[in-house]
Amino acid sequence: MTGDGSYHHGNLRAALLERAEAVLTASGAEGLSLRGLARDLGVSHAAPSRHFRDRQALLDALAVSGFTTLNARLRSAAAGGADGAAGPVGARLAGLGRAYVDFAVGHTALLDLMFTVKHADDSSAELRELGHESLLIVARLMEEGQRTGAVRPGDPVQLAQVAFSTVHGLATLAVAALLDDTPLSEAMELALEVLLAGLRPGR
């Protein structure tokens, strides 16, 4: 969308998703409606239905978009960052943790929606696969670490789940302002230090 709130012709779907996340952040999922988005973007009430058959389809698309963005950030971190120069596994695992916390804190309402929609009984195969891919990105790096002796033995998926629980819990505390006087950056580095120490093979 442009600075005046309009959108480039032919990109209504992207504009609807962008506006939908803004409304989601401000008002929650209950504040979202196709009619309201049409009004906000200055298009006809019928225009959004060309892209989303109903409100649930919009929520599903928001979740898909969220997981797609999150996974892209996680893949970049797993590869070693923007330059793609893969460094030590431990450094890349720390980068994954920072990338997840950054996304979770910056897109709290969207992340909540992503997990809610993913775990719904009628969630799409695409959404379930995208959600599982987030875990597999971390698990694959755990496997690499095991091959090089940087990560302890064990089920890489379980190790990835533990890593996710650590950084997700930290992000949840930060969003709820429960870190007291500890800056998030400081808490995050300490959490990553403890997590990585626990992932190293025993001596």
C-alpha positions in Angstrom: 0.0 0.0 0.0 1.1 3.6 -0.6 1.4 6.3 1.9 -2.0 7.7 1.3 -3.7 4.3 2.1 -4.4 3.5 -1.5 -3.0 0.5 -3.4 -1.5 -0.2 -6.7 -4.0 -1.3 -9.3 -4.1 -5.1 -9.6 -2.7 -5.8 -6.2 -5.9 -5.7 -4.2 -5.3 -9.1 -2.6 -2.0 -8.0 -1.1 -3.6 -4.7 0.1 -6.5 -6.7 1.7 -4.0 -8.9 3.6 -1.9 -6.0 4.7 -4.9 -4.0 6.0 -6.3 -7.2 7.6 -3.2 -7.7 9.7 -3.4 -4.0 10.8 -7.0 -4.5 11.9 -6.1 -7.8 13.5 -3.4 -6.2 15.5 -5.6 -3.3 16.6 -8.9 -5.0 17.1 -8.4 -8.8 17.1 -9.9 -11.3 14.8 -13.4 -10.3 15.8 -12.8 -6.9 14.3 -12.1 -8.3 10.8 -14.8 -8.3 8.1 -14.6 -8.3 4.3 -17.0 -5.4 4.2 -14.9 -3.4 6.7 -11.7 -4.0 4.7 -13.5 -2.9 1.5 -14.6 0.3 3.2 -11.0 0.9 4.5 -9.5 0.5 1.1 -12.2 2.4 -0.7 -13.4 -0.4 -3.0 -16.8 -1.9 -3.6 -18.2 -4.3 -1.0 -18.1 -7.1 -3.5 -14.4 -6.5 -4.5 -12.8 -8.6 -1.7 -15.0 -11.6 -2.6 -13.0 -12.0 -5.8 -10.1 -13.0 -3.6 -11.6 -14.5 -0.5 -14.9 -16.3 -0.6 -15.7 -15.4 3.0 -14.2 -14.2 6.3 -12.7 -17.6 7.1 -10.9 -17.7 3.8 -9.4 -14.4 4.7 -8.2 -15.7 8.1 -6.7 -18.8 6.4 -4.9 -16.6 3.9 -3.5 -14.4 6.6 -2.2 -17.5 8.5 -0.6 -18.9 5.3 1.0 -15.5 4.6 2.3 -15.4 8.2 3.8 -18.8 8.1 5.3 -18.1 4.7 7.0 -15.0 6.0 8.2 -16.7 9.2 9.6 -19.7 7.4 11.5 -17.4 5.0 13.1 -15.7 8.0 13.9 -19.0 9.6 15.5 -20.4 6.5 17.6 -17.3 6.1 18.8 -17.6 9.7 19.5 -21.3 9.3 21.6 -20.6 6.2 23.7 -18.1 8.1 22.0 -14.8 7.3 21.5 -12.6 4.3 24.9 -13.4 2.9 24.3 -17.1 3.1 27.7 -17.8 4.5 27.0 -20.7 6.8 28.8 -20.3 10.1 29.0 -22.6 13.1 25.7 -24.5 13.9 25.5 -22.9 17.3 25.6 -19.4 15.8 22.9 -20.3 13.3 20.7 -21.8 16.0 21.0 -18.6 17.9 20.1 -16.7 14.8 17.0 -18.9 14.4 16.0 -18.0 18.0 16.4 -14.3 17.4 14.5 -14.5 14.1 11.6 -16.2 15.8 11.4 -13.9 18.8 11.6 -10.9 16.5 8.7 -12.2 14.4 6.7 -13.2 17.5 7.1 -9.8 19.2 6.5 -7.9 16.0 3.5 -9.8 14.8 1.9 -11.1 18.1 -1.7 -11.1 16.9 -0.8 -12.7 13.6 1.2 -15.4 15.3 -1.8 -16.2 17.6 -4.0 -16.4 14.6 -1.5 -18.6 12.7 -1.5 -21.2 15.5 -5.3 -21.0 16.1 -6.1 -21.6 12.4 -3.4 -24.3 12.0 -4.9 -26.3 14.8 -8.5 -26.0 13.8 -10.2 -29.3 12.8 -10.8 -28.0 9.3 -7.4 -26.5 8.7 -6.0 -26.9 5.2 -3.2 -29.3 4.2 -1.2 -26.3 3.0 -1.5 -24.5 6.3 -0.5 -27.7 8.3 2.5 -28.2 6.0 3.7 -24.7 6.4 3.3 -24.8 10.2 5.2 -28.1 10.3 7.9 -26.7 8.0 8.8 -24.1 10.7 9.7 -27.0 13.0 11.5 -28.9 10.3 13.8 -26.0 9.5 15.1 -26.1 13.1 15.1 -29.9 13.2 17.3 -30.1 10.0 19.8 -27.7 11.6 19.8 -29.9 14.7 20.6 -32.9 12.5 23.5 -31.0 10.9 24.8 -30.1 14.3 24.6 -33.8 15.3 26.6 -34.8 12.3 29.3 -32.3 13.1 29.3 -33.1 16.8 27.9 -29.7 17.8 24.5 -31.0 19.1 23.8 -33.8 21.5 22.2 -37.0 20.3 18.5 -37.4 20.3 15.4 -37.0 18.2 16.1 -33.7 16.2 12.4 -32.9 16.0 12.0 -33.2 19.8 15.1 -31.0 20.2 13.6 -28.5 17.8 10.4 -28.5 19.9 12.3 -27.7 23.0 14.1 -24.9 21.3 10.8 -23.5 20.0 9.3 -23.7 23.5 12.2 -21.7 24.9 12.1 -18.8 22.5 8.3 -18.8 22.2 8.0 -18.6 26.0 10.4 -15.8 26.1 8.5 -13.9 23.4 5.2 -14.5 25.3 6.7 -13.0 28.5 8.0 -10.0 26.6 4.7 -9.3 24.9 2.9 -9.5 28.3 5.5 -7.1 29.8 6.5 -9.8 32.3 10.3 -9.4 32.0 10.2 -6.6 34.5 13.3 -4.5 34.1 15.3 -6.9 32.0 15.6 -5.8 28.4 14.3 -8.3 25.9 17.7 -8.3 24.1 19.5 -9.2 27.3 16.9 -11.9 28.3 17.1 -13.4 24.8 20.9 -13.7 24.8 20.8 -15.3 28.2 18.1 -17.7 27.1 20.0 -18.6 24.0 23.2 -19.1 25.9 21.5 -21.6 28.3 19.6 -23.3 25.5 22.8 -23.8 23.4 24.7 -25.1 26.4 22.0 -27.7 27.0 22.2 -28.7 23.3 25.9 -29.4 23.3 27.0 -33.0 23.7 28.0 -34.0 27.2 31.7 -34.2 28.0 
